[in-house]
Amino acid sequence: MDFGELAGIFADRCMAALETHDLSAIPDEDLSQALVAAIRVFAAKAQTGETPALAHGNHTVAATDGAIFATAVLEAVGVEVFELAAWQACSNVGSRRHIHEDARSEQ
């Protein structure tokens, strides 16, 4: 089974749990295992400037879901929003999009 098939199965099971309001169908430990790996790969891609789009077909991440997820991840790893802002100011990962937008607006 290739990665795409596994990702599709995972996504389908997550969506089914949401649609049936049965979050217990996705055990926390299993979700954590999948998210840790996915977050590490996503972060590695973002560091190279290849941040994947958070959309698939007709599904996108809503702003509210993104904010809740980001807040939960920051809390889980013990990073405060102020610390994140300081880190972003010292790196180009969090500000990369703004740099490209600024360059386009100057043209």
C-alpha positions in Angstrom: 0.0 0.0 0.0 1.5 3.4 -1.0 1.4 6.6 1.1 -1.6 8.0 -0.9 -3.7 5.0 -0.1 -2.8 5.2 3.6 -3.5 8.9 3.7 -6.9 8.3 2.1 -7.9 5.7 4.6 -6.8 7.9 7.5 -8.7 10.9 6.1 -11.8 8.8 5.4 -11.8 7.4 9.0 -11.3 10.8 10.5 -14.1 12.3 8.4 -16.4 9.4 9.3 -15.7 10.0 13.0 -16.6 13.7 12.6 -19.7 13.1 10.6 -21.1 10.6 13.1 -19.9 12.7 16.1 -18.0 9.6 17.4 -14.5 11.0 18.2 -13.9 8.0 20.4 -13.6 6.0 17.1 -10.1 7.6 16.7 -8.0 6.6 19.8 -5.9 9.5 21.1 -2.7 7.5 21.0 -3.2 6.5 17.4 -4.1 10.1 16.4 -1.0 11.4 18.2 1.2 8.9 16.4 -0.1 10.0 13.0 0.0 13.7 13.9 3.6 13.6 15.3 4.9 12.1 12.1 2.7 14.4 9.8 3.7 17.5 11.7 7.4 16.7 11.5 7.2 16.1 7.8 5.1 19.2 7.3 7.6 21.3 9.3 10.5 19.9 7.3 8.8 20.8 4.0 7.9 24.3 5.3 11.6 24.8 6.2 12.5 24.1 2.6 9.9 26.5 1.4 7.6 23.8 0.1 4.7 24.2 2.5 1.9 21.9 1.4 -1.5 23.4 0.9 -4.0 22.5 3.5 -6.7 21.5 1.0 -7.7 18.2 -0.6 -10.5 18.1 -3.2 -13.4 20.0 -1.7 -12.0 19.9 1.8 -10.0 22.7 3.3 -9.0 23.7 6.8 -11.3 26.3 8.2 -9.7 29.3 9.9 -11.3 28.3 13.2 -10.0 24.7 12.9 -6.6 26.0 12.1 -6.5 28.4 15.1 -7.8 25.6 17.4 -5.2 23.2 16.1 -2.3 25.7 16.3 -3.3 26.6 19.8 -3.6 23.0 20.9 -0.2 22.1 19.4 1.5 25.2 21.0 0.1 24.1 24.4 1.1 20.5 23.8 4.7 21.5 23.1 4.8 24.2 25.8 5.2 27.3 23.5 3.4 30.5 24.3 2.1 32.7 21.5 4.6 35.4 22.4 7.5 32.9 22.1 6.1 31.8 18.7 6.1 35.5 17.5 9.7 35.9 18.7 10.7 32.8 16.9 9.0 33.8 13.7 10.7 37.2 13.8 14.1 35.4 13.9 13.3 32.8 11.2 12.0 32.9 7.7 9.6 30.1 8.0 6.7 32.0 9.6 7.3 35.1 7.5 8.1 33.5 4.1 4.6 34.2 2.8 4.8 37.8 3.8 8.1 38.2 2.1 6.7 36.9 -1.2 3.6 39.1 -0.8 5.7 42.1 -0.2 7.9 41.4 -3.3 4.8 41.0 -5.5 3.2 44.3 -4.2 6.5 46.1 -5.0 6.3 45.0 -8.7 
